[in-house]
Amino acid sequence: MKKEFAVIGLGRFGGSIVKTLAEEGLGVLAIDADEDRVNEFARIASHAVVGDTTDENVLKNLGIRNFDHVIVAIGENIQASILTTLMLKELGVGNVTVKAQNDYHEKVLRKIGADFVVHPERDMGRRIAHNIVSNNILDYLELSDEHSIVEIVASQKMNGNSIFDLDIRAHYGLNIVAIKRGNEINVSPQANDLIHKGDILIVIGADSDINRFEKKIVE
């Protein structure tokens, strides 16, 4: 059976999640206290309703506990975000992802049982910063405070060398998990696979090691 999702808060962040889920053909209930926003998503989401999710009866009437995953994307109203999250967990929702405004907000959310907490503005800011400061890093995905996956463009220094020749794991503690060349992607490349200038390397490891690798090898 398809998973059913609910998104509470239809601002920029919540709205983008609704659109993405809908594009994937997944069932998604869109909820907001603002009628205009709800009307905007009425044709995009499976269902779109006006509702105050700080009211437990509203959540019960929506059958919220039957959803596989609920995303709380409430904007500036931290109190509403916290109350909604608390009630979702008390009603038995298995997976609750919440947008946090700051680190203090995140601490409270985790204490009351939020399963996943995201900082979309901060995380996107970090991705943009990494892309700005490096000509070689195409994309950046933070896995934790200290580890990331990055897409790095292979430089002339790497051209014609195999993964074994570069010995990136031993020297830098990094793993190349895939190599993209044009429209082709080599998943789990072997030690004797050659790297060419312009290849896109998908690399996973500690941020400090990625930075060290980029400075010594990539540029």
LINNORNOR-V671694 format. One record per residue. RES is the residue in three letters. PHI is phi in degrees with one decimal (* if undefined). Layout:
# LINNORNOR-V671694
RES;PHI, RES;PHI
This chain:
# LINNORNOR-V671694
MET;*, LYS;-66.9, LYS;-73.1, GLU;-109.0, PHE;-118.7, ALA;-130.0, VAL;-120.5, ILE;-107.0, GLY;103.5, LEU;-112.8, GLY;-74.8, ARG;-60.6, PHE;-69.0, GLY;-62.7, GLY;-62.3, SER;-66.7, ILE;-67.7, VAL;-57.5, LYS;-62.2, THR;-66.9, LEU;-63.2, ALA;-64.3, GLU;-63.7, GLU;-82.7, GLY;77.9, LEU;-95.5, GLY;-74.0, VAL;-141.8, LEU;-97.0, ALA;-103.0, ILE;-129.3, ASP;-158.0, ALA;-79.0, ASP;-94.2, GLU;-63.4, ASP;-63.1, ARG;-65.4, VAL;-62.4, ASN;-61.2, GLU;-62.8, PHE;-103.0, ALA;-60.4, ARG;-91.5, ILE;-96.0, ALA;-80.5, SER;-62.2, HIS;-144.2, ALA;-136.6, VAL;-134.5, VAL;-87.2, GLY;-167.1, ASP;-96.0, THR;-79.6, THR;-84.5, ASP;-98.8, GLU;-58.7, ASN;-64.1, VAL;-62.6, LEU;-64.4, LYS;-64.6, ASN;-66.1, LEU;-80.2, GLY;64.7, ILE;-60.8, ARG;-68.4, ASN;-85.0, PHE;-84.3, ASP;-71.6, HIS;-150.7, VAL;-118.0, ILE;-107.0, VAL;-96.5, ALA;-115.5, ILE;-64.0, GLY;-71.5, GLU;-82.2, ASN;-82.1, ILE;-64.1, GLN;-61.9, ALA;-65.1, SER;-62.0, ILE;-67.3, LEU;-61.8, THR;-62.3, THR;-61.5, LEU;-58.9, MET;-69.9, LEU;-60.1, LYS;-70.8, GLU;-66.9, LEU;-81.9, GLY;95.8, VAL;-68.6, GLY;-70.5, ASN;-126.3, VAL;-126.5, THR;-106.2, VAL;-128.1, LYS;-80.6, ALA;-100.5, GLN;-83.7, ASN;-159.9, ASP;-66.8, TYR;-67.0, HIS;-58.9, GLU;-60.1, LYS;-58.6, VAL;-65.4, LEU;-59.3, ARG;-67.9, LYS;-65.2, ILE;-94.1, GLY;107.5, ALA;-57.6, ASP;-79.5, PHE;-138.3, VAL;-124.9, VAL;-123.9, HIS;-120.3, PRO;-57.7, GLU;-67.8, ARG;-64.9, ASP;-65.9, MET;-66.4, GLY;-60.2, ARG;-65.1, ARG;-63.3, ILE;-64.4, ALA;-60.5, HIS;-62.0, ASN;-69.8, ILE;-71.0, VAL;-80.2, SER;-127.3, ASN;-79.6, ASN;-97.1, ILE;-85.0, LEU;-86.5, ASP;-149.2, TYR;-148.0, LEU;-126.8, GLU;-77.6, LEU;-92.2, SER;-156.5, ASP;-64.3, GLU;-124.6, HIS;-127.4, SER;-147.2, ILE;-112.8, VAL;-129.7, GLU;-102.5, ILE;-119.4, VAL;-81.8, ALA;-67.6, SER;-95.9, GLN;-61.0, LYS;-59.3, MET;-93.1, ASN;-59.7, GLY;83.7, ASN;-89.7, SER;-87.9, ILE;-60.3, PHE;-63.4, ASP;-59.8, LEU;-74.0, ASP;47.9, ILE;-64.7, ARG;-64.2, ALA;-70.2, HIS;-81.9, TYR;-126.4, GLY;69.7, LEU;-109.3, ASN;-120.9, ILE;-87.7, VAL;-94.5, ALA;-165.4, ILE;-127.5, LYS;-104.2, ARG;-135.0, GLY;64.0, ASN;-91.3, GLU;-98.9, ILE;-131.9, ASN;-101.7, VAL;-86.4, SER;55.2, PRO;-62.1, GLN;-89.2, ALA;-60.9, ASN;-90.7, ASP;-68.6, LEU;-84.5, ILE;-108.2, HIS;-113.1, LYS;-55.3, GLY;96.0, ASP;-60.7, ILE;-104.4, LEU;-96.8, ILE;-93.8, VAL;-118.6, ILE;-123.9, GLY;166.9, ALA;-72.2, ASP;-56.2, SER;-63.2, ASP;-71.3, ILE;-62.2, ASN;-62.5, ARG;-64.5, PHE;-62.0, GLU;-62.1, LYS;-68.9, LYS;-87.5, ILE;-108.1, VAL;-76.2, GLU;-77.4
